[in-house]
Amino acid sequence: MVLTAEKSKSLMEQLINKGEITVEQGKILNQELKRNIEKVMGETSATSSEHGTFEEIMSEVEQLNTEDLKTLHDKLNKMISSNQNGHITLKTTTTEKNS
């Protein structure tokens, strides 16, 4: 009986130690995950601010002349019709406005 009690106590101590190690590893993984999410969210915010908000873009579109609107319309239609995977990739170029 004493031998069984000692083995049980030893086994319990081992399991407790493994549990403590697992908890510590979990905390470390959670911290890494939090840092990665913050990094990705920061990159996403930076990308959004580079191109402006939807409202800012629409404000610019409203200022386009008829010829530029037709060019934009044709380009959007081409992008939509060639869309194979459900994602549209925009390539931006800077042009002068003809008001």
HUSUL-V779097 format. One record per backbone hydrogen bond with DSSP energy under -1.0 kcal/mol. CO is the residue of the C=O (numbers start at 1). NH is the residue of the N-H. Records with the same first field share a line. If there is no record, write none. Layout:
CO=NH  NH
This chain:
1=5
2=6
3=7
4=8
5=9
6=10
7=11
8=12
9=13
10=14
11=15
12=16
13=17
14=18
15=19
16=20
17=21
18=22
19=23
20=24
21=25
22=26
23=27
24=28
25=29
26=30
27=31
28=32
29=33
30=34
31=35
32=36
33=37
34=38
35=39
36=40
37=41
38=42
39=43
40=44
41=45
42=46
43=47
44=48
45=49
46=50
47=51
48=52
53=57
54=58
55=59
56=60
57=61
58=62
61=64
65=69
66=70
67=71
68=72
69=73
70=74
71=75
72=76
73=77
74=78
75=79
76=80
77=81
78=82
